[in-house]
Amino acid sequence: MKITLTAHQVHRLMPYFDRVRATAAIGSPGMLVAQLRHDSYRGVYTMEPCFLDHDKALPLEEAATREIPK
C-alpha cells in the first residue's frame, strides 16, 4: 500500500530525504523509516520518522523484500 503525503508532510520530512540523498551520493545509502502509532486515548495516529545508516538499513531492506507482499 502506498499513501500519498501532503505538501506539509513532505516539507517536514525534507531534511530526512536530503540525508538519504546525501548518503547515497557518497555510496552508502541509508534509509528513511517511520514507526506508526495509534494513541487510543487521544484517538490520533502518528508517524515518527528516523534515518537508518546503511549497515542497519541493509538487513531491514533484505527482510522486507522477503516478507512484505508486493
N, CA, C, O and CB atoms as a CASP TS submission, in Angstrom:
PFRMAT TS
TARGET T0000
AUTHOR 0000-0000-0000
METHOD Language model
MODEL 1
PARENT N/A
ATOM      1  N   MET     1       0.835  -1.161   0.000  1.00  0.00           N
ATOM      2  CA  MET     1       0.000   0.000   0.000  1.00  0.00           C
ATOM      3  C   MET     1       0.890   1.238   0.000  1.00  0.00           C
ATOM      4  O   MET     1       1.904   1.287   0.696  1.00  0.00           O
ATOM      5  CB  MET     1      -0.955  -0.010   1.204  1.00  0.00           C
ATOM      6  N   LYS     2       0.510   2.207  -0.766  1.00  0.00           N
ATOM      7  CA  LYS     2       1.216   3.487  -0.781  1.00  0.00           C
ATOM      8  C   LYS     2       0.246   4.572  -0.348  1.00  0.00           C
ATOM      9  O   LYS     2      -0.905   4.600  -0.785  1.00  0.00           O
ATOM     10  CB  LYS     2       1.808   3.798  -2.193  1.00  0.00           C
ATOM     11  N   ILE     3       0.713   5.458   0.510  1.00  0.00           N
ATOM     12  CA  ILE     3      -0.088   6.572   0.984  1.00  0.00           C
ATOM     13  C   ILE     3       0.576   7.859   0.500  1.00  0.00           C
ATOM     14  O   ILE     3       1.749   8.108   0.779  1.00  0.00           O
ATOM     15  CB  ILE     3      -0.231   6.552   2.547  1.00  0.00           C
ATOM     16  N   THR     4      -0.181   8.665  -0.220  1.00  0.00           N
ATOM     17  CA  THR     4       0.354   9.922  -0.744  1.00  0.00           C
ATOM     18  C   THR     4       0.464  10.941   0.389  1.00  0.00           C
ATOM     19  O   THR     4      -0.481  11.153   1.150  1.00  0.00           O
ATOM     20  CB  THR     4      -0.542  10.471  -1.890  1.00  0.00           C
ATOM     21  N   LEU     5       1.624  11.558   0.481  1.00  0.00           N
ATOM     22  CA  LEU     5       1.858  12.559   1.518  1.00  0.00           C
ATOM     23  C   LEU     5       1.352  13.923   1.077  1.00  0.00           C
ATOM     24  O   LEU     5       1.356  14.245  -0.111  1.00  0.00           O
ATOM     25  CB  LEU     5       3.345  12.636   1.866  1.00  0.00           C
ATOM     26  N   THR     6       0.920  14.717   2.038  1.00  0.00           N
ATOM     27  CA  THR     6       0.526  16.083   1.745  1.00  0.00           C
ATOM     28  C   THR     6       1.783  16.935   1.563  1.00  0.00           C
ATOM     29  O   THR     6       2.878  16.519   1.943  1.00  0.00           O
ATOM     30  CB  THR     6      -0.379  16.656   2.873  1.00  0.00           C
ATOM     31  N   ALA     7       1.627  18.113   0.988  1.00  0.00           N
ATOM     32  CA  ALA     7       2.761  19.024   0.802  1.00  0.00           C
ATOM     33  C   ALA     7       3.383  19.376   2.152  1.00  0.00           C
ATOM     34  O   ALA     7       4.604  19.498   2.253  1.00  0.00           O
ATOM     35  CB  ALA     7       2.313  20.311   0.064  1.00  0.00           C
ATOM     36  N   HIS     8       2.574  19.539   3.172  1.00  0.00           N
ATOM     37  CA  HIS     8       3.081  19.855   4.511  1.00  0.00           C
ATOM     38  C   HIS     8       3.931  18.702   5.062  1.00  0.00           C
ATOM     39  O   HIS     8       4.991  18.930   5.645  1.00  0.00           O
ATOM     40  CB  HIS     8       1.909  20.157   5.471  1.00  0.00           C
ATOM     41  N   GLN     9       3.466  17.487   4.877  1.00  0.00           N
ATOM     42  CA  GLN     9       4.220  16.323   5.346  1.00  0.00           C
ATOM     43  C   GLN     9       5.551  16.204   4.607  1.00  0.00           C
ATOM     44  O   GLN     9       6.580  15.927   5.223  1.00  0.00           O
ATOM     45  CB  GLN     9       3.395  15.038   5.162  1.00  0.00           C
ATOM     46  N   VAL    10       5.534  16.409   3.305  1.00  0.00           N
ATOM     47  CA  VAL    10       6.771  16.353   2.516  1.00  0.00           C
ATOM     48  C   VAL    10       7.744  17.419   3.017  1.00  0.00           C
ATOM     49  O   VAL    10       8.935  17.152   3.175  1.00  0.00           O
ATOM     50  CB  VAL    10       6.475  16.554   0.997  1.00  0.00           C
ATOM     51  N   HIS    11       7.239  18.612   3.263  1.00  0.00           N
ATOM     52  CA  HIS    11       8.092  19.708   3.751  1.00  0.00           C
ATOM     53  C   HIS    11       8.753  19.328   5.076  1.00  0.00           C
ATOM     54  O   HIS    11       9.946  19.563   5.267  1.00  0.00           O
ATOM     55  CB  HIS    11       7.265  21.006   3.922  1.00  0.00           C
ATOM     56  N   ARG    12       7.982  18.744   5.983  1.00  0.00           N
ATOM     57  CA  ARG    12       8.533  18.366   7.291  1.00  0.00           C
ATOM     58  C   ARG    12       9.515  17.200   7.193  1.00  0.00           C
ATOM     59  O   ARG    12      10.418  17.080   8.022  1.00  0.00           O
ATOM     60  CB  ARG    12       7.405  18.002   8.245  1.00  0.00           C
ATOM     61  N   LEU    13       9.346  16.339   6.187  1.00  0.00           N
ATOM     62  CA  LEU    13      10.243  15.193   6.006  1.00  0.00           C
ATOM     63  C   LEU    13      11.474  15.516   5.163  1.00  0.00           C
ATOM     64  O   LEU    13      12.393  14.700   5.085  1.00  0.00           O
ATOM     65  CB  LEU    13       9.489  14.056   5.368  1.00  0.00           C
ATOM     66  N   MET    14      11.511  16.681   4.535  1.00  0.00           N
ATOM     67  CA  MET    14      12.587  17.022   3.603  1.00  0.00           C
ATOM     68  C   MET    14      13.993  16.861   4.199  1.00  0.00           C
ATOM     69  O   MET    14      14.873  16.368   3.494  1.00  0.00           O
ATOM     70  CB  MET    14      12.407  18.439   3.131  1.00  0.00           C
ATOM     71  N   PRO    15      14.253  17.248   5.451  1.00  0.00           N
ATOM     72  CA  PRO    15      15.602  17.002   5.998  1.00  0.00           C
ATOM     73  C   PRO    15      15.999  15.522   5.967  1.00  0.00           C
ATOM     74  O   PRO    15      17.168  15.196   5.760  1.00  0.00           O
ATOM     75  CB  PRO    15      15.677  17.512   7.431  1.00  0.00           C
ATOM     76  N   TYR    16      15.036  14.639   6.172  1.00  0.00           N
ATOM     77  CA  TYR    16      15.314  13.203   6.112  1.00  0.00           C
ATOM     78  C   TYR    16      15.588  12.761   4.676  1.00  0.00           C
ATOM     79  O   TYR    16      16.519  11.997   4.425  1.00  0.00           O
ATOM     80  CB  TYR    16      14.139  12.404   6.698  1.00  0.00           C
ATOM     81  N   PHE    17      14.774  13.243   3.737  1.00  0.00           N
ATOM     82  CA  PHE    17      15.012  12.931   2.322  1.00  0.00           C
ATOM     83  C   PHE    17      16.383  13.439   1.887  1.00  0.00           C
ATOM     84  O   PHE    17      17.100  12.751   1.160  1.00  0.00           O
ATOM     85  CB  PHE    17      13.907  13.551   1.433  1.00  0.00           C
ATOM     86  N   ASP    18      16.747  14.632   2.326  1.00  0.00           N
ATOM     87  CA  ASP    18      18.056  15.201   1.990  1.00  0.00           C
ATOM     88  C   ASP    18      19.184  14.323   2.517  1.00  0.00           C
ATOM     89  O   ASP    18      20.188  14.117   1.835  1.00  0.00           O
ATOM     90  CB  ASP    18      18.187  16.622   2.558  1.00  0.00           C
ATOM     91  N   ARG    19      19.019  13.810   3.725  1.00  0.00           N
ATOM     92  CA  ARG    19      20.067  12.953   4.297  1.00  0.00           C
ATOM     93  C   ARG    19      20.198  11.646   3.515  1.00  0.00           C
ATOM     94  O   ARG    19      21.311  11.167   3.294  1.00  0.00           O
ATOM     95  CB  ARG    19      19.765  12.653   5.776  1.00  0.00           C
ATOM     96  N   VAL    20      19.084  11.074   3.101  1.00  0.00           N
ATOM     97  CA  VAL    20      19.125   9.850   2.296  1.00  0.00           C
ATOM     98  C   VAL    20      19.867  10.122   0.992  1.00  0.00           C
ATOM     99  O   VAL    20      20.735   9.345   0.596  1.00  0.00           O
ATOM    100  CB  VAL    20      17.689   9.324   2.009  1.00  0.00           C
ATOM    101  N   ARG    21      19.527  11.225   0.323  1.00  0.00           N
ATOM    102  CA  ARG    21      20.206  11.569  -0.938  1.00  0.00           C
ATOM    103  C   ARG    21      21.703  11.816  -0.719  1.00  0.00           C
ATOM    104  O   ARG    21      22.526  11.393  -1.531  1.00  0.00           O
ATOM    105  CB  ARG    21      19.557  12.817  -1.571  1.00  0.00           C
ATOM    106  N   ALA    22      22.052  12.489   0.360  1.00  0.00           N
ATOM    107  CA  ALA    22      23.460  12.791   0.632  1.00  0.00           C
ATOM    108  C   ALA    22      24.269  11.522   0.887  1.00  0.00           C
ATOM    109  O   ALA    22      25.392  11.393   0.400  1.00  0.00           O
ATOM    110  CB  ALA    22      23.577  13.730   1.833  1.00  0.00           C
ATOM    111  N   THR    23      23.704  10.588   1.649  1.00  0.00           N
ATOM    112  CA  THR    23      24.449   9.354   1.917  1.00  0.00           C
ATOM    113  C   THR    23      24.519   8.474   0.673  1.00  0.00           C
ATOM    114  O   THR    23      25.509   7.772   0.465  1.00  0.00           O
ATOM    115  CB  THR    23      23.801   8.579   3.074  1.00  0.00           C
ATOM    116  N   ALA    24      23.485   8.507  -0.149  1.00  0.00           N
ATOM    117  CA  ALA    24      23.513   7.745  -1.402  1.00  0.00           C
ATOM    118  C   ALA    24      24.587   8.293  -2.332  1.00  0.00           C
ATOM    119  O   ALA    24      25.240   7.531  -3.045  1.00  0.00           O
ATOM    120  CB  ALA    24      22.135   7.786  -2.097  1.00  0.00           C
ATOM    121  N   ALA    25      24.772   9.605  -2.330  1.00  0.00           N
ATOM    122  CA  ALA    25      25.767  10.233  -3.198  1.00  0.00           C
ATOM    123  C   ALA    25      27.192   9.810  -2.851  1.00  0.00           C
ATOM    124  O   ALA    25      28.066   9.812  -3.718  1.00  0.00           O
ATOM    125  CB  ALA    25      25.648  11.741  -3.112  1.00  0.00           C
ATOM    126  N   ILE    26      27.432   9.450  -1.594  1.00  0.00           N
ATOM    127  CA  ILE    26      28.768   9.003  -1.202  1.00  0.00           C
ATOM    128  C   ILE    26      28.890   7.478  -1.214  1.00  0.00           C
ATOM    129  O   ILE    26      29.884   6.918  -0.752  1.00  0.00           O
ATOM    130  CB  ILE    26      29.110   9.537   0.182  1.00  0.00           C
ATOM    131  N   GLY    27      27.859   6.819  -1.752  1.00  0.00           N
ATOM    132  CA  GLY    27      27.925   5.371  -1.927  1.00  0.00           C
ATOM    133  C   GLY    27      27.529   4.565  -0.712  1.00  0.00           C
ATOM    134  O   GLY    27      27.793   3.364  -0.659  1.00  0.00           O
ATOM    135  N   SER    28      26.906   5.189   0.261  1.00  0.00           N
ATOM    136  CA  SER    28      26.481   4.479   1.462  1.00  0.00           C
ATOM    137  C   SER    28      25.034   4.837   1.773  1.00  0.00           C
ATOM    138  O   SER    28      24.753   5.520   2.758  1.00  0.00           O
ATOM    139  CB  SER    28      27.401   4.818   2.664  1.00  0.00           C
ATOM    140  N   PRO    29      24.110   4.368   0.920  1.00  0.00           N
ATOM    141  CA  PRO    29      22.723   4.788   1.076  1.00  0.00           C
ATOM    142  C   PRO    29      22.092   4.291   2.371  1.00  0.00           C
ATOM    143  O   PRO    29      22.142   3.105   2.697  1.00  0.00           O
ATOM    144  CB  PRO    29      21.915   4.306  -0.092  1.00  0.00           C
ATOM    145  N   GLY    30      21.512   5.208   3.081  1.00  0.00           N
ATOM    146  CA  GLY    30      20.758   4.857   4.278  1.00  0.00           C
ATOM    147  C   GLY    30      19.293   4.700   3.911  1.00  0.00           C
ATOM    148  O   GLY    30      18.944   4.553   2.740  1.00  0.00           O
ATOM    149  N   MET    31      18.446   4.734   4.923  1.00  0.00           N
ATOM    150  CA  MET    31      17.033   4.518   4.677  1.00  0.00           C
ATOM    151  C   MET    31      16.211   5.391   5.623  1.00  0.00           C
ATOM    152  O   MET    31      16.517   5.509   6.809  1.00  0.00           O
ATOM    153  CB  MET    31      16.668   3.027   4.848  1.00  0.00           C
ATOM    154  N   LEU    32      15.181   5.988   5.079  1.00  0.00           N
ATOM    155  CA  LEU    32      14.209   6.715   5.881  1.00  0.00           C
ATOM    156  C   LEU    32      13.132   5.725   6.283  1.00  0.00           C
ATOM    157  O   LEU    32      12.510   5.099   5.425  1.00  0.00           O
ATOM    158  CB  LEU    32      13.605   7.939   5.103  1.00  0.00           C
ATOM    159  N   VAL    33      12.907   5.579   7.581  1.00  0.00           N
ATOM    160  CA  VAL    33      11.889   4.669   8.086  1.00  0.00           C
ATOM    161  C   VAL    33      11.002   5.438   9.060  1.00  0.00           C
ATOM    162  O   VAL    33      11.356   6.529   9.506  1.00  0.00           O
ATOM    163  CB  VAL    33      12.532   3.421   8.773  1.00  0.00           C
ATOM    164  N   ALA    34       9.863   4.870   9.380  1.00  0.00           N
ATOM    165  CA  ALA    34       8.964   5.514  10.333  1.00  0.00           C
ATOM    166  C   ALA    34       8.255   4.470  11.176  1.00  0.00           C
ATOM    167  O   ALA    34       7.920   3.381  10.710  1.00  0.00           O
ATOM    168  CB  ALA    34       7.942   6.396   9.606  1.00  0.00           C
ATOM    169  N   GLN    35       8.042   4.831  12.408  1.00  0.00           N
ATOM    170  CA  GLN    35       7.239   3.988  13.287  1.00  0.00           C
ATOM    171  C   GLN    35       5.850   4.610  13.348  1.00  0.00           C
ATOM    172  O   GLN    35       5.697   5.794  13.649  1.00  0.00           O
ATOM    173  CB  GLN    35       7.883   3.857  14.725  1.00  0.00           C
ATOM    174  N   LEU    36       4.854   3.801  13.062  1.00  0.00           N
ATOM    175  CA  LEU    36       3.471   4.265  13.093  1.00  0.00           C
ATOM    176  C   LEU    36       2.839   3.864  14.419  1.00  0.00           C
ATOM    177  O   LEU    36       3.033   2.752  14.910  1.00  0.00           O
ATOM    178  CB  LEU    36       2.662   3.688  11.901  1.00  0.00           C
ATOM    179  N   ARG    37       2.090   4.782  14.977  1.00  0.00           N
ATOM    180  CA  ARG    37       1.472   4.520  16.277  1.00  0.00           C
ATOM    181  C   ARG    37       0.027   4.983  16.286  1.00  0.00           C
ATOM    182  O   ARG    37      -0.361   5.861  15.516  1.00  0.00           O
ATOM    183  CB  ARG    37       2.253   5.210  17.398  1.00  0.00           C
ATOM    184  N   HIS    38      -0.767   4.384  17.167  1.00  0.00           N
ATOM    185  CA  HIS    38      -2.133   4.834  17.409  1.00  0.00           C
ATOM    186  C   HIS    38      -2.278   5.113  18.892  1.00  0.00           C
ATOM    187  O   HIS    38      -2.054   4.229  19.720  1.00  0.00           O
ATOM    188  CB  HIS    38      -3.181   3.777  16.928  1.00  0.00           C
ATOM    189  N   ASP    39      -2.649   6.331  19.230  1.00  0.00           N
ATOM    190  CA  ASP    39      -2.912   6.719  20.601  1.00  0.00           C
ATOM    191  C   ASP    39      -4.420   6.614  20.809  1.00  0.00           C
ATOM    192  O   ASP    39      -5.165   7.530  20.460  1.00  0.00           O
ATOM    193  CB  ASP    39      -2.377   8.168  20.911  1.00  0.00           C
ATOM    194  N   SER    40      -4.861   5.507  21.372  1.00  0.00           N
ATOM    195  CA  SER    40      -6.306   5.286  21.516  1.00  0.00           C
ATOM    196  C   SER    40      -6.927   6.256  22.514  1.00  0.00           C
ATOM    197  O   SER    40      -8.119   6.549  22.426  1.00  0.00           O
ATOM    198  CB  SER    40      -6.580   3.847  21.955  1.00  0.00           C
ATOM    199  N   TYR    41      -6.153   6.750  23.446  1.00  0.00           N
ATOM    200  CA  TYR    41      -6.672   7.707  24.423  1.00  0.00           C
ATOM    201  C   TYR    41      -7.037   9.029  23.743  1.00  0.00           C
ATOM    202  O   TYR    41      -8.099   9.598  23.994  1.00  0.00           O
ATOM    203  CB  TYR    41      -5.639   7.949  25.543  1.00  0.00           C
ATOM    204  N   ARG    42      -6.135   9.504  22.878  1.00  0.00           N
ATOM    205  CA  ARG    42      -6.375  10.761  22.163  1.00  0.00           C
ATOM    206  C   ARG    42      -7.083  10.543  20.832  1.00  0.00           C
ATOM    207  O   ARG    42      -7.615  11.486  20.246  1.00  0.00           O
ATOM    208  CB  ARG    42      -5.063  11.483  21.927  1.00  0.00           C
ATOM    209  N   GLY    43      -7.088   9.296  20.354  1.00  0.00           N
ATOM    210  CA  GLY    43      -7.747   8.989  19.084  1.00  0.00           C
ATOM    211  C   GLY    43      -6.988   9.482  17.872  1.00  0.00           C
ATOM    212  O   GLY    43      -7.594   9.812  16.852  1.00  0.00           O
ATOM    213  N   VAL    44      -5.659   9.537  17.967  1.00  0.00           N
ATOM    214  CA  VAL    44      -4.859  10.024  16.842  1.00  0.00           C
ATOM    215  C   VAL    44      -3.836   8.970  16.425  1.00  0.00           C
ATOM    216  O   VAL    44      -3.398   8.139  17.220  1.00  0.00           O
ATOM    217  CB  VAL    44      -4.148  11.347  17.211  1.00  0.00           C
ATOM    218  N   TYR    45      -3.482   9.042  15.162  1.00  0.00           N
ATOM    219  CA  TYR    45      -2.422   8.209  14.601  1.00  0.00           C
ATOM    220  C   TYR    45      -1.237   9.112  14.339  1.00  0.00           C
ATOM    221  O   TYR    45      -1.405  10.241  13.878  1.00  0.00           O
ATOM    222  CB  TYR    45      -2.884   7.472  13.292  1.00  0.00           C
ATOM    223  N   THR    46      -0.045   8.628  14.626  1.00  0.00           N
ATOM    224  CA  THR    46       1.158   9.416  14.386  1.00  0.00           C
ATOM    225  C   THR    46       2.201   8.575  13.662  1.00  0.00           C
ATOM    226  O   THR    46       2.148   7.345  13.661  1.00  0.00           O
ATOM    227  CB  THR    46       1.728   9.956  15.710  1.00  0.00           C
ATOM    228  N   MET    47       3.149   9.272  13.046  1.00  0.00           N
ATOM    229  CA  MET    47       4.270   8.637  12.359  1.00  0.00           C
ATOM    230  C   MET    47       5.529   9.347  12.837  1.00  0.00           C
ATOM    231  O   MET    47       5.632  10.569  12.737  1.00  0.00           O
ATOM    232  CB  MET    47       4.119   8.708  10.779  1.00  0.00           C
ATOM    233  N   GLU    48       6.481   8.588  13.355  1.00  0.00           N
ATOM    234  CA  GLU    48       7.729   9.160  13.832  1.00  0.00           C
ATOM    235  C   GLU    48       8.870   8.683  12.929  1.00  0.00           C
ATOM    236  O   GLU    48       9.267   7.520  12.994  1.00  0.00           O
ATOM    237  CB  GLU    48       7.989   8.770  15.319  1.00  0.00           C
ATOM    238  N   PRO    49       9.400   9.588  12.082  1.00  0.00           N
ATOM    239  CA  PRO    49      10.450   9.188  11.150  1.00  0.00           C
ATOM    240  C   PRO    49      11.832   9.163  11.800  1.00  0.00           C
ATOM    241  O   PRO    49      12.084   9.829  12.804  1.00  0.00           O
ATOM    242  CB  PRO    49      10.465  10.122   9.962  1.00  0.00           C
ATOM    243  N   CYS    50      12.709   8.379  11.199  1.00  0.00           N
ATOM    244  CA  CYS    50      14.120   8.403  11.574  1.00  0.00           C
ATOM    245  C   CYS    50      14.945   7.918  10.379  1.00  0.00           C
ATOM    246  O   CYS    50      14.415   7.335   9.434  1.00  0.00           O
ATOM    247  CB  CYS    50      14.385   7.516  12.845  1.00  0.00           C
ATOM    248  N   PHE    51      16.227   8.166  10.444  1.00  0.00           N
ATOM    249  CA  PHE    51      17.156   7.763   9.396  1.00  0.00           C
ATOM    250  C   PHE    51      17.989   6.612   9.918  1.00  0.00           C
ATOM    251  O   PHE    51      18.517   6.674  11.028  1.00  0.00           O
ATOM    252  CB  PHE    51      18.058   8.948   8.947  1.00  0.00           C
ATOM    253  N   LEU    52      18.111   5.556   9.118  1.00  0.00           N
ATOM    254  CA  LEU    52      18.988   4.438   9.470  1.00  0.00           C
ATOM    255  C   LEU    52      20.213   4.465   8.566  1.00  0.00           C
ATOM    256  O   LEU    52      20.099   4.611   7.349  1.00  0.00           O
ATOM    257  CB  LEU    52      18.242   3.076   9.346  1.00  0.00           C
ATOM    258  N   ASP    53      21.383   4.322   9.175  1.00  0.00           N
ATOM    259  CA  ASP    53      22.612   4.223   8.389  1.00  0.00           C
ATOM    260  C   ASP    53      22.593   2.938   7.575  1.00  0.00           C
ATOM    261  O   ASP    53      21.824   2.018   7.856  1.00  0.00           O
ATOM    262  CB  ASP    53      23.863   4.271   9.304  1.00  0.00           C
ATOM    263  N   HIS    54      23.451   2.890   6.565  1.00  0.00           N
ATOM    264  CA  HIS    54      23.474   1.786   5.607  1.00  0.00           C
ATOM    265  C   HIS    54      23.579   0.419   6.281  1.00  0.00           C
ATOM    266  O   HIS    54      22.869  -0.511   5.900  1.00  0.00           O
ATOM    267  CB  HIS    54      24.627   1.965   4.648  1.00  0.00           C
ATOM    268  N   ASP    55      24.454   0.287   7.275  1.00  0.00           N
ATOM    269  CA  ASP    55      24.659  -1.017   7.903  1.00  0.00           C
ATOM    270  C   ASP    55      23.411  -1.516   8.634  1.00  0.00           C
ATOM    271  O   ASP    55      23.208  -2.725   8.749  1.00  0.00           O
ATOM    272  CB  ASP    55      25.822  -0.944   8.874  1.00  0.00           C
ATOM    273  N   LYS    56      22.578  -0.608   9.124  1.00  0.00           N
ATOM    274  CA  LYS    56      21.335  -1.011   9.772  1.00  0.00           C
ATOM    275  C   LYS    56      20.198  -1.142   8.768  1.00  0.00           C
ATOM    276  O   LYS    56      19.278  -1.934   8.970  1.00  0.00           O
ATOM    277  CB  LYS    56      20.958  -0.011  10.855  1.00  0.00           C
ATOM    278  N   ALA    57      20.255  -0.379   7.700  1.00  0.00           N
ATOM    279  CA  ALA    57      19.182  -0.378   6.703  1.00  0.00           C
ATOM    280  C   ALA    57      19.215  -1.622   5.807  1.00  0.00           C
ATOM    281  O   ALA    57      18.164  -2.140   5.430  1.00  0.00           O
ATOM    282  CB  ALA    57      19.278   0.874   5.843  1.00  0.00           C
ATOM    283  N   LEU    58      20.401  -2.095   5.469  1.00  0.00           N
ATOM    284  CA  LEU    58      20.521  -3.216   4.534  1.00  0.00           C
ATOM    285  C   LEU    58      19.795  -4.473   5.016  1.00  0.00           C
ATOM    286  O   LEU    58      19.030  -5.048   4.242  1.00  0.00           O
ATOM    287  CB  LEU    58      21.982  -3.535   4.303  1.00  0.00           C
ATOM    288  N   PRO    59      19.999  -4.932   6.269  1.00  0.00           N
ATOM    289  CA  PRO    59      19.256  -6.122   6.709  1.00  0.00           C
ATOM    290  C   PRO    59      17.744  -5.894   6.727  1.00  0.00           C
ATOM    291  O   PRO    59      16.975  -6.816   6.455  1.00  0.00           O
ATOM    292  CB  PRO    59      19.723  -6.541   8.096  1.00  0.00           C
ATOM    293  N   LEU    60      17.324  -4.688   7.042  1.00  0.00           N
ATOM    294  CA  LEU    60      15.897  -4.374   7.043  1.00  0.00           C
ATOM    295  C   LEU    60      15.328  -4.447   5.632  1.00  0.00           C
ATOM    296  O   LEU    60      14.245  -4.992   5.422  1.00  0.00           O
ATOM    297  CB  LEU    60      15.653  -2.981   7.642  1.00  0.00           C
ATOM    298  N   GLU    61      16.055  -3.900   4.669  1.00  0.00           N
ATOM    299  CA  GLU    61      15.612  -3.948   3.275  1.00  0.00           C
ATOM    300  C   GLU    61      15.545  -5.383   2.785  1.00  0.00           C
ATOM    301  O   GLU    61      14.598  -5.760   2.095  1.00  0.00           O
ATOM    302  CB  GLU    61      16.549  -3.128   2.379  1.00  0.00           C
ATOM    303  N   GLU    62      16.537  -6.182   3.132  1.00  0.00           N
ATOM    304  CA  GLU    62      16.533  -7.580   2.700  1.00  0.00           C
ATOM    305  C   GLU    62      15.367  -8.350   3.314  1.00  0.00           C
ATOM    306  O   GLU    62      14.726  -9.150   2.632  1.00  0.00           O
ATOM    307  CB  GLU    62      17.854  -8.253   3.071  1.00  0.00           C
ATOM    308  N   ALA    63      15.089  -8.114   4.592  1.00  0.00           N
ATOM    309  CA  ALA    63      13.971  -8.780   5.253  1.00  0.00           C
ATOM    310  C   ALA    63      12.649  -8.331   4.650  1.00  0.00           C
ATOM    311  O   ALA    63      11.750  -9.147   4.444  1.00  0.00           O
ATOM    312  CB  ALA    63      13.989  -8.500   6.760  1.00  0.00           C
ATOM    313  N   ALA    64      12.525  -7.051   4.367  1.00  0.00           N
ATOM    314  CA  ALA    64      11.291  -6.538   3.793  1.00  0.00           C
ATOM    315  C   ALA    64      11.062  -7.118   2.402  1.00  0.00           C
ATOM    316  O   ALA    64       9.928  -7.424   2.036  1.00  0.00           O
ATOM    317  CB  ALA    64      11.324  -5.008   3.734  1.00  0.00           C
ATOM    318  N   THR    65      12.108  -7.266   1.644  1.00  0.00           N
ATOM    319  CA  THR    65      11.990  -7.835   0.294  1.00  0.00           C
ATOM    320  C   THR    65      11.451  -9.254   0.350  1.00  0.00           C
ATOM    321  O   THR    65      10.665  -9.665  -0.503  1.00  0.00           O
ATOM    322  CB  THR    65      13.349  -7.818  -0.421  1.00  0.00           C
ATOM    323  N   ARG    66      11.884 -10.008   1.371  1.00  0.00           N
ATOM    324  CA  ARG    66      11.428 -11.383   1.521  1.00  0.00           C
ATOM    325  C   ARG    66      10.020 -11.471   2.112  1.00  0.00           C
ATOM    326  O   ARG    66       9.244 -12.343   1.722  1.00  0.00           O
ATOM    327  CB  ARG    66      12.396 -12.150   2.392  1.00  0.00           C
ATOM    328  N   GLU    67       9.683 -10.584   3.043  1.00  0.00           N
ATOM    329  CA  GLU    67       8.487 -10.757   3.850  1.00  0.00           C
ATOM    330  C   GLU    67       7.275  -9.950   3.403  1.00  0.00           C
ATOM    331  O   GLU    67       6.145 -10.410   3.568  1.00  0.00           O
ATOM    332  CB  GLU    67       8.798 -10.410   5.234  1.00  0.00           C
ATOM    333  N   ILE    68       7.473  -8.778   2.850  1.00  0.00           N
ATOM    334  CA  ILE    68       6.346  -7.901   2.542  1.00  0.00           C
ATOM    335  C   ILE    68       5.802  -8.232   1.164  1.00  0.00           C
ATOM    336  O   ILE    68       6.536  -8.186   0.177  1.00  0.00           O
ATOM    337  CB  ILE    68       6.765  -6.416   2.617  1.00  0.00           C
ATOM    338  N   PRO    69       4.517  -8.566   1.090  1.00  0.00           N
ATOM    339  CA  PRO    69       3.924  -8.848  -0.222  1.00  0.00           C
ATOM    340  C   PRO    69       3.886  -7.587  -1.074  1.00  0.00           C
ATOM    341  O   PRO    69       3.711  -6.478  -0.569  1.00  0.00           O
ATOM    342  CB  PRO    69       2.504  -9.424  -0.065  1.00  0.00           C
ATOM    343  N   LYS    70       4.053  -7.782  -2.366  1.00  0.00           N
ATOM    344  CA  LYS    70       4.045  -6.636  -3.279  1.00  0.00           C
ATOM    345  C   LYS    70       2.670  -6.382  -3.819  1.00  0.00           C
ATOM    346  O   LYS    70       2.477  -5.454  -4.605  1.00  0.00           O
ATOM    347  CB  LYS    70       5.010  -6.851  -4.423  1.00  0.00           C
TER
END
